[in-house]
Every structure is written in C-alpha cells, then in structure tokens.
Amino acid sequence: MNRRKFFKKSVIGSASLMTLNGFGNQKAWAFNKVDIKPAILGGEKSFTGQWPKWPIWNPATDEKQLLEVMRSGVWSRSKVTDEFEKKWAQLLGAKRSLAVVNGTNALNTSLAQLEIGWGDEVLVTPYTFIASVSSILFNGAIPVFVDVDPETFQMDPNKIEEKITPHTRAILPVHILGLPCDMERIMKIAAKHNLLVVEDACQAWLAEINGKKVGTFGKAGCFSFQNSKNMAMGEGGAIISDDDAFMDRCYSYHNYGNPHGTTAGQIGAGTVMIGTKLRITEYQAAIGLAQLKRLEAETELRNKNATYLQSLIGDIPGISPYKLYKNVTKAAYHLFPFRYHKEYFKGLSRAEFLKALQAEGIPCSAGYSELNKMPYLKNAFESKYFQKFYPTERLNYEKYAQANKCPLNEKLCNEEAVWISQSLLLSSKSDLDKIAGAIEKIQKHAELIVAKTK
Ligand SMILES: *Cc1c(COP(=O)(O)O)cnc(C)c1O
C-alpha cells in the first residue's frame, strides 16, 4: 500500500495519523498537523501567512506610462487605447479588438450590433455572473437556460439542442471560472442550426482549446478587466472579432454612433447610427498595458498551481475537483472550484464546511446563486417594454420558469460548489499544501464540528 492510500484509509478509518510521521517529506502536508484540533474548534490555523494581494502593482515597472499619460493631458481615448487594443488582439490571435468601459457593455454591444433583440431567444448557462444574462434582456431578447455539466461547471453541450426553438438566434457560452466551455461541440451545434455565437470570456483571458484562444471561436468574444479579474484595470472590457464590418459598427456604437471605418459616412459628416458612449480613458489603457506584461506568466503559474492543488485534493473522499474538457490546452483559473459532498464529512453542511475552512485561514466561498430563479426575470417579463414587444403567450412567467428549471445547477449552487479565488494560485506550493491539509483536517474532525454546530 502506498503512503497516499494508507493515509486515505487512515482518514476514513481510525488509524492514528501520528504513525505516519516517520515517513519522508513527500506530500508532507498530509502528515502535518492534520491531527490537531481544527481552528473552528479553537485549534491552530492551517495557514497564518499572507495570501498574495490582488491586483498586483509594481511602481518600478508599471508607473512610467501611466505618469506619461497623466502629464500629457491627453486623457480621453487616443493612442494608448489604440496600442492596448492592438496588443490585446495580437495576444489572442484575433483580427480586431475594441476596448469598452466594462465586460457588461462588451456583451451588450456585441448582441446589439449582431441585432439580437426583440423576439429572439438566446441560450445561456444559469451558472454565471448576472451580466451574461442581463445583456440578453437588455437587448430585449429572452434568455433560455441550458443546465450545467456539474463536473466541468460549464453549459452542458448535450442539453443545448433540446432547448432550440424557431425563436433561437444565438448561443452565449460563458467560460465560467476561467475554465473553457466545449467550444468545438458548441460551434458544431451552432453551425447545424444556423445560430450566432457570442462568447462571454469575461473570466477566461488567454484560456485555450487546442491552442486556440477562447473568445476567438464565436462571432465575438467579450472580456472584462474589472478590478477582481485576472487582467485588472479597475474597470474595462473588450470585444474581439475577425469581422471588420461588425467591429466597425461596435466602434461607432461605443463612440456616440459617429462614423468609423466601413460604417457609412465620413468623419465630420454627422452621426450615422444609434450609438452610446463606452470609451475607456487613456490612463485605464496604460494600467492595462502594464498588467498585460504579466498576464502570460501569471496564467502559466495559475495553471501549474491549479494542477498541483488538484492533485493534492483529488483523492480526498467527498471532494470532486473540476474537470477540464479533453481539448483544453490552457485554462485561465479565475477561480479554482471543487464540489463538496457532505456525506463524506459526516453530514457537515457546505456552509459549515466553508466556515471551518475560512477559520483555517483559507479564503473560500460558495459561489453563484441560481440565476434562472431571481426576481429580475419576472420583472423583465412584467415590464412595459416586454409587454409592448411580445405577445402575451410568450410572457407567461410560470410556464417560462417551469421550462427553465436547471436541477443540476440548483445542486451546484445550493449544496456543492466551493470556490478558491485566483490570487491564491499565485502563491507557493507549500502554501497550497496548507489548503489541502486544512480540508483533510476538517474531514478528520468532521464529527466534532457537526456536534458543535448543532
Ligand atoms: C465580470 C463578468 C462580466 C461583467 O464584466 P464587468 O466588467 O464587471 O462589467 C460578465 N460576465 C462574466 C462571466 C463576468 O465574470
């Protein structure tokens, strides 16, 4: 029996872990302090150091261009934003990129310029951030939810076709948590049914499927550079696409509807289309350029550390780490997720497990709530706008709610999902060992913790 198996057995069984202390230092965390009282019961914390802070800003290397922008007085959209867009497109292998104020508006704009709107249905995952869904409603279309594959946390491609109706115009795959969707299958389904694809890659900067960056599969790819994101600007977003006519329209739209490129008319000839204003500032672009210099190395490190952490916790009974689709060559890891099964922790609820893990010094959370059941949907259906544009039979909310049930997502949101945030994946291996050690410690003492929380 190898040490690992022996250890596992000892966790489930009753053999004392103390007997393992004589072994070498391989997987030392497993034999380290697992026996002592969990922090939530007053014991010593598993981790007492400092997790990496986010975002990272290095005055020596990052401030020069930002100061130049400040001192130039050119603060509105100009050359630095152009440079950022060029670099972003290059890095992803896309023909064009447009910087906009945030990821939400990258999605809003993309759907608007593909004329996805009133009367249309858009297929989307319920396991995402609100902006993926609100962009559909914002344009007057109706979101239709495709349940998740709990192993990958992504929209389940097997469940897409059953949701397609004559109203379906587009699929909006979200590479949620930074783990890519199965884009090869989704693109095949889209082609078969003649649907547009807009990728929400707002958590998936530089993630790849067979070496091709996510965001470049669909007609458009949307990104967010909000403060918490792996590519942080404070606020910011981008649209990428290979379609010049579409990108010209997006540009025009983000600049009051003024002409750009192939949109009809000449500069100075007046406004040519309905637009709004979504431009980023030059100082945001300067911050973005500084962050871009680190993004690839940080992504590599997160990938390496996620694989390591997964190998540590993958064998713990009751912990199911995420699975990547076979064709994924790189993930972005905005979050490191796993599923928690309380049966293996003496019935300790996920909420209590999270508290126990936090008490060990490991920041973690339960993640998303069920987006397909929140009040904003009924609110949209009952709004004057929807009532004006849709026939009554399409606004039967009870019927809609029934058809949009997602039982697997429900379980993921309410019972199983646990998230560890991206910045922890920038720490050292020995700190990651502490995460796994903390989970093992909680498991070993689960009965006592359950007793205490009763
Ligand atoms: C952050 C995020 C957005 C929205 O981006 P903002 O820049 O915050 O507007 C959209 N979709 C997903 C999946 C996100 O995580």
The ligand as a Tripos MOL2 file, in Angstrom:
@<TRIPOS>MOLECULE
LIG
   15    15     1     0     0
SMALL
NO_CHARGES

@<TRIPOS>ATOM
      1 C1        -17.1590   40.1370  -14.6440 C.3       1 LIG1
      2 C2        -18.0550   39.4370  -15.6000 C.ar      1 LIG1
      3 C3        -18.8650   40.1320  -16.5050 C.ar      1 LIG1
      4 C4        -19.0220   41.6040  -16.4920 C.3       1 LIG1
      5 O1        -17.8560   42.3070  -16.5210 O.3       1 LIG1
      6 P1        -17.7930   43.8010  -15.8610 P.3       1 LIG1
      7 O2        -16.5120   44.3100  -16.3660 O.co2     1 LIG1
      8 O3        -17.8260   43.6060  -14.3830 O.co2     1 LIG1
      9 O4        -18.9650   44.5360  -16.3570 O.co2     1 LIG1
     10 C5        -19.5900   39.3930  -17.4150 C.ar      1 LIG1
     11 N1        -19.5740   38.0730  -17.4280 N.ar      1 LIG1
     12 C6        -18.8360   37.3630  -16.5450 C.ar      1 LIG1
     13 C7        -18.8390   35.8800  -16.6350 C.3       1 LIG1
     14 C8        -18.0690   38.0220  -15.6010 C.ar      1 LIG1
     15 O5        -17.3690   37.3330  -14.7250 O.3       1 LIG1
@<TRIPOS>BOND
     1     1     2 1
     2     2     3 ar
     3     2    14 ar
     4     3     4 1
     5     3    10 ar
     6     4     5 1
     7     5     6 1
     8     6     7 2
     9     6     8 1
    10     6     9 1
    11    10    11 ar
    12    11    12 ar
    13    12    13 1
    14    12    14 ar
    15    14    15 1
@<TRIPOS>SUBSTRUCTURE
     1 LIG1         1 GROUP 0 **** ****
